């Protein structure tokens, strides 16, 4: 069966996010002063062939640990979608 998986990768909250700071500066320059903070991450979708949801999540977790996220600087969340 094919499972559709979303993986959200974001910088750790305690680390500086240079992309987020650049976007924040751009928003301020555009006069959008109500925005208090910006964090920039990645949204990755995978179609995984697996025999169960648990196996699909395990495959997505392994892909995230080995390639998609840097655990020193980022955290990730996995979600199965329909």
C-alpha positions in Angstrom: 0.0 0.0 0.0 1.2 3.6 -0.7 1.2 6.0 2.3 1.6 9.7 1.9 3.8 11.2 4.5 4.6 14.8 5.4 7.8 15.7 7.2 8.2 19.1 8.7 11.8 20.1 9.5 12.5 23.2 11.5 15.5 24.8 13.2 15.9 24.1 16.9 14.3 26.9 18.9 17.5 27.7 20.8 19.5 28.2 17.6 19.7 31.3 15.4 17.7 31.0 12.2 19.5 33.2 9.6 16.8 32.7 6.9 14.1 33.6 9.4 16.0 36.7 10.4 16.3 37.7 6.7 12.6 37.2 6.1 11.8 39.1 9.3 13.9 42.1 8.0 12.1 42.0 4.7 8.7 42.0 6.4 9.8 44.9 8.6 11.0 46.8 5.5 7.5 46.2 3.9 5.9 47.8 6.9 4.6 44.6 8.4 5.6 45.4 11.9 3.0 43.1 13.6 5.1 40.0 12.8 7.1 39.2 16.0 9.2 36.3 14.8 9.9 34.1 11.7 11.4 30.6 11.5 12.1 29.1 8.1 12.1 25.3 7.6 11.3 22.6 5.1 8.2 20.7 4.2 8.9 17.4 2.6 6.3 14.9 1.2 7.1 11.3 0.6 5.0 8.5 -1.0 6.1 5.3 0.8 5.3 1.7 -0.2 4.7 -0.1 3.1 2.6 -2.9 4.5 1.3 -0.8 7.4 1.2 2.8 8.8 3.7 1.9 11.4 6.2 0.7 8.8 5.6 3.8 6.7 6.3 6.0 9.7 9.4 4.0 10.5 10.7 4.4 7.0 10.0 8.2 7.1 11.7 8.4 10.5 14.8 6.6 9.1 14.9 8.9 6.1 14.6 11.9 8.4 17.4 10.8 10.7 19.8 9.8 7.9 19.2 12.5 5.3 16.3 15.0 5.6 17.1 16.6 9.0 20.3 17.5 10.8 19.6 16.5 14.4 22.3 18.9 15.7 20.5 21.9 14.3 16.9 20.8 13.4 13.9 18.8 14.7 11.3 17.0 12.6 7.7 15.9 12.8 6.2 13.1 10.7 2.5 13.0 9.8 0.6 10.5 7.7 -1.9 12.2 5.3 -4.7 10.9 3.2 
